[in-house]
Amino acid sequence: MSSKKGLDINKKQQEFYENKKKNFATRIWSFFRNGTLNKIKKEIGVEQDIYNLHVSWFGDLSKKKVLDLGCYEGNSLTYYLAEKSLSYLGIDLSEKAIKSLNGRLIKLDHAEARAVDFLSSDFKEKDFDLIYAYGVLHHFENVDELISRLKEKLSKDGEIVSHDPLQTSFPIKVVRTIYRPFQSDRHWEWPFSKKTYYKFEQAFNIKERRAVLGKAKWSAMFGILPISEENKIDRAKKWHQEDWENSRDSDAHMFKCMHLSMLMKNK
């Protein structure tokens, strides 16, 4: 049984994403994230590497029942999942976003989207072979409740592909601690701590992982350096590859990064 607190928070979250009323502090962070940070991610190949990695983790979807958790209007891989899978269900709290997504899925008989709370008893479907959660799992404060619900919804050998922000790098933790009290969405923003990660590690078999923007996050400071644009990008790409490879096996390096992708299998 899901907690009343979790359901109440998701109700507030639904209202926020329906209206998108961000306060000044949230708009500033969104500007940085959607501007400077996203520009860096595109230039040095972070976004493409994540996209390719997730596709490889999906494997053959032709016999898989897929849940796209917190899909909103559709993420970068929503239509890929819907088109390739045996059956596809996208769920989100926002009715407005789901209506838009269903318009895109209309030609796919085996795919649908639904406005429903993952924690609610109204969401009865289960036995999913794959749950895709892009930027979603960190919206749940009660990690134990979330893990229990995920395990309940997965098939016996089901897998989860996730991507979420980390709050384990000291400078990022300091920035988030200062900024957090002023967030419009502070009630459902819970970037992964070390404790959160280890709870997932205990509950699931983490088959593979990759983290990004560890050393590479400092490339945001390159604008003040008297070096060519080409050299800046080359250095940033090198740092990204170090983050990408080292985070696979080193917890210490992973925890210096800003975002984490995981491929988890039900135990």
C-alpha positions as CSV (number, residue, x, y, z in Angstrom):
1,M,0.0,0.0,0.0
2,S,1.4,3.4,-1.0
3,S,1.8,6.1,1.6
4,K,-0.7,9.0,1.7
5,K,2.3,11.4,1.8
6,G,3.7,10.0,-1.5
7,L,0.3,10.3,-3.2
8,D,-0.2,13.9,-1.8
9,I,3.2,14.9,-3.1
10,N,2.5,13.5,-6.5
11,K,-0.8,15.4,-6.6
12,K,1.2,18.6,-6.1
13,Q,3.6,17.5,-8.7
14,Q,0.7,16.9,-11.2
15,E,-0.6,20.4,-10.6
16,F,2.9,21.9,-11.2
17,Y,3.5,20.1,-14.5
18,E,0.1,20.9,-15.7
19,N,0.7,24.7,-15.2
20,K,4.5,24.9,-15.2
21,K,4.5,27.9,-12.8
22,K,8.2,28.3,-11.9
23,N,9.5,30.8,-9.4
24,F,12.6,33.0,-10.1
25,A,15.1,30.5,-8.5
26,T,13.7,27.6,-10.5
27,R,13.8,29.7,-13.7
28,I,17.5,30.5,-13.1
29,W,18.4,26.9,-12.7
30,S,16.4,25.9,-15.7
31,F,18.2,28.5,-17.7
32,F,21.6,27.1,-16.7
33,R,20.5,23.5,-17.2
34,N,18.7,24.0,-20.5
35,G,21.3,26.5,-21.8
36,T,25.0,26.2,-20.7
37,L,24.8,22.6,-19.4
38,N,22.8,21.2,-22.4
39,K,25.1,23.0,-24.8
40,I,28.1,21.3,-23.2
41,K,26.4,17.9,-23.3
42,K,25.6,18.2,-27.0
43,E,29.1,19.5,-27.9
44,I,31.1,16.8,-26.2
45,G,28.7,13.8,-27.0
46,V,27.1,13.2,-23.6
47,E,23.6,13.1,-24.9
48,Q,24.4,10.9,-27.9
49,D,26.4,8.5,-25.7
50,I,23.4,8.2,-23.2
51,Y,21.0,7.7,-26.1
52,N,23.1,4.9,-27.6
53,L,23.8,3.3,-24.3
54,H,20.1,3.1,-23.4
55,V,19.2,1.6,-26.8
56,S,21.8,-1.1,-26.3
57,W,20.5,-1.8,-22.8
58,F,16.9,-2.2,-24.2
59,G,18.0,-5.2,-26.3
60,D,15.4,-6.9,-28.5
61,L,12.1,-5.3,-27.7
62,S,9.9,-7.3,-30.0
63,K,8.8,-9.7,-27.1
64,K,8.9,-7.1,-24.3
65,K,6.1,-5.5,-22.4
66,V,7.4,-1.9,-21.7
67,L,6.5,0.7,-19.2
68,D,7.7,4.2,-19.9
69,L,7.5,5.7,-16.4
70,G,7.1,9.5,-16.1
71,C,7.1,9.9,-19.9
72,Y,5.4,13.3,-19.9
73,E,4.9,14.2,-23.6
74,G,7.6,11.7,-24.6
75,N,11.3,11.6,-24.0
76,S,14.0,11.1,-26.6
77,L,13.4,7.3,-26.7
78,T,9.6,7.1,-26.2
79,Y,8.7,6.6,-29.8
80,Y,11.5,4.1,-30.3
81,L,10.2,2.0,-27.3
82,A,6.6,2.3,-28.5
83,E,7.4,1.3,-32.1
84,K,9.8,-1.6,-31.3
85,S,8.1,-3.3,-28.3
86,L,5.5,-6.0,-28.1
87,S,3.4,-3.6,-26.0
88,Y,4.0,-0.1,-24.7
89,L,2.4,1.9,-21.9
90,G,3.6,5.4,-21.1
91,I,2.4,6.9,-17.8
92,D,2.6,10.4,-16.4
93,L,0.8,12.6,-13.9
94,S,0.0,15.3,-16.4
95,E,-3.2,14.7,-18.4
96,K,-2.3,17.5,-20.8
97,A,1.1,15.8,-21.6
98,I,-0.5,12.4,-22.0
99,K,-3.1,13.7,-24.4
100,S,-0.3,15.1,-26.5
101,L,1.6,11.8,-26.4
102,N,-1.4,9.7,-27.3
103,G,-1.7,11.9,-30.5
104,R,1.8,10.8,-31.5
105,L,1.0,7.1,-30.7
106,I,-2.3,6.9,-32.5
107,K,-1.0,4.8,-35.4
108,L,0.5,2.2,-33.1
109,D,-2.2,-0.3,-32.0
110,H,0.0,-1.9,-29.3
111,A,1.0,1.5,-27.7
112,E,-0.9,3.8,-25.4
113,A,-0.3,6.5,-22.8
114,R,-2.3,7.1,-19.6
115,A,-2.4,9.8,-16.9
116,V,-2.1,7.8,-13.7
117,D,0.0,7.9,-10.5
118,F,2.6,5.1,-10.4
119,L,2.0,4.8,-6.6
120,S,-1.8,4.8,-6.9
121,S,-3.9,1.7,-6.5
122,D,-5.6,2.8,-9.8
123,F,-2.4,1.6,-11.6
124,K,-2.9,-2.1,-11.6
125,E,-0.8,-3.3,-14.6
126,K,2.3,-5.4,-13.8
127,D,4.7,-8.0,-15.2
128,F,6.6,-5.4,-17.3
129,D,9.8,-6.8,-18.9
130,L,11.3,-3.3,-19.1
131,I,10.6,-0.2,-17.1
132,Y,12.2,2.9,-18.6
133,A,12.6,5.8,-16.2
134,Y,14.4,8.8,-17.7
135,G,14.8,11.5,-15.1
136,V,12.1,10.1,-12.9
137,L,13.2,8.0,-10.0
138,H,14.7,11.0,-8.1
139,H,11.1,12.4,-7.9
140,F,10.3,9.9,-5.1
141,E,11.4,10.9,-1.6
142,N,10.6,7.5,-0.1
143,V,13.1,5.3,-1.9
144,D,12.0,2.1,-0.1
145,E,8.4,2.7,-1.2
146,L,9.6,3.3,-4.8
147,I,11.8,0.2,-4.9
148,S,8.9,-2.0,-3.5
149,R,6.6,-0.6,-6.2
150,L,9.2,-1.2,-9.0
151,K,9.7,-4.8,-7.9
152,E,6.0,-5.3,-7.8
153,K,5.5,-4.1,-11.3
154,L,8.5,-5.9,-12.9
155,S,8.3,-9.4,-14.4
156,K,10.4,-12.1,-12.8
157,D,13.4,-11.3,-15.0
158,G,12.4,-7.7,-15.7
159,E,14.9,-4.9,-16.1
160,I,15.0,-1.1,-15.4
161,V,16.9,1.4,-17.4
162,S,17.1,4.7,-15.4
163,H,18.8,8.1,-15.6
164,D,18.9,10.5,-12.7
165,P,20.8,13.4,-11.1
166,L,23.4,12.7,-8.4
167,Q,24.0,14.8,-5.3
168,T,27.2,13.2,-4.3
169,S,29.8,15.6,-5.7
170,F,30.7,18.1,-2.9
171,P,30.4,21.3,-5.0
172,I,27.1,20.2,-6.6
173,K,25.8,19.2,-3.1
174,V,26.7,22.7,-1.8
175,V,25.0,24.4,-4.8
176,R,21.8,22.3,-4.4
177,T,21.7,22.8,-0.6
178,I,21.7,26.6,-1.1
179,Y,19.3,26.5,-4.0
180,R,16.9,23.8,-2.8
181,P,14.7,25.8,-0.3
182,F,13.8,28.2,-3.1
183,Q,12.8,25.6,-5.7
184,S,9.2,25.5,-7.0
185,D,9.6,21.7,-7.2
186,R,11.5,21.1,-4.0
187,H,8.9,18.7,-2.6
188,W,9.7,16.1,-5.3
189,E,13.3,16.7,-6.3
190,W,15.5,14.2,-4.5
191,P,18.8,13.8,-6.5
192,F,20.5,10.5,-5.6
193,S,22.7,10.4,-2.5
194,K,25.2,7.6,-1.9
195,K,22.6,6.1,0.5
196,T,20.0,6.1,-2.3
197,Y,22.4,4.4,-4.8
198,Y,23.3,1.7,-2.3
199,K,19.6,1.0,-1.7
200,F,19.1,0.3,-5.4
201,E,22.3,-1.8,-5.4
202,Q,21.0,-3.9,-2.5
203,A,17.5,-4.3,-4.1
204,F,18.5,-5.0,-7.7
205,N,21.4,-6.5,-9.7
206,I,23.0,-3.5,-11.3
207,K,24.3,-5.1,-14.5
208,E,25.9,-1.9,-15.8
209,R,26.1,1.8,-15.1
210,R,27.6,5.0,-16.5
211,A,27.9,8.5,-15.0
212,V,28.5,11.8,-16.7
213,L,29.6,15.3,-16.0
214,G,32.2,14.4,-13.3
215,K,35.5,16.0,-14.4
216,A,33.7,17.2,-17.6
217,K,31.4,19.5,-15.6
218,W,34.3,21.9,-15.1
219,S,34.4,22.5,-18.8
220,A,31.6,25.0,-18.1
221,M,34.5,27.3,-16.8
222,F,36.4,27.1,-20.1
223,G,34.9,30.4,-21.3
224,I,37.2,32.4,-19.2
225,L,40.4,30.6,-20.4
226,P,42.5,32.1,-23.3
227,I,42.5,28.9,-25.4
228,S,40.8,28.2,-28.7
229,E,37.3,26.8,-29.0
230,E,38.6,23.7,-30.6
231,N,41.0,23.0,-27.7
232,K,38.2,23.6,-25.2
233,I,36.0,21.0,-26.9
234,D,38.8,18.5,-27.3
235,R,39.7,18.8,-23.6
236,A,36.0,18.5,-22.5
237,K,35.5,15.4,-24.7
238,K,38.5,13.8,-23.2
239,W,37.2,14.5,-19.7
240,H,33.8,13.1,-20.6
241,Q,35.3,9.8,-21.8
242,E,37.3,9.5,-18.5
243,D,34.0,10.0,-16.6
244,W,32.2,7.5,-18.9
245,E,34.7,4.7,-18.5
246,N,35.9,5.2,-14.9
247,S,32.3,5.5,-13.5
248,R,31.5,2.0,-14.7
249,D,33.7,0.3,-12.0
250,S,34.8,3.1,-9.6
251,D,32.2,4.2,-7.0
252,A,34.6,7.1,-6.1
253,H,34.6,8.4,-9.7
254,M,30.9,7.8,-10.1
255,F,30.0,9.9,-7.1
256,K,32.0,12.9,-8.5
257,C,29.5,13.0,-11.4
258,M,26.2,14.8,-11.9
259,H,24.0,12.2,-13.6
260,L,23.9,8.4,-13.5
261,S,22.4,5.8,-15.9
262,M,21.8,2.3,-14.6
263,L,20.7,-1.0,-16.0
264,M,19.1,-3.0,-13.2
265,K,17.6,-6.4,-13.2
266,N,15.1,-7.8,-10.7
267,K,16.6,-10.2,-8.2
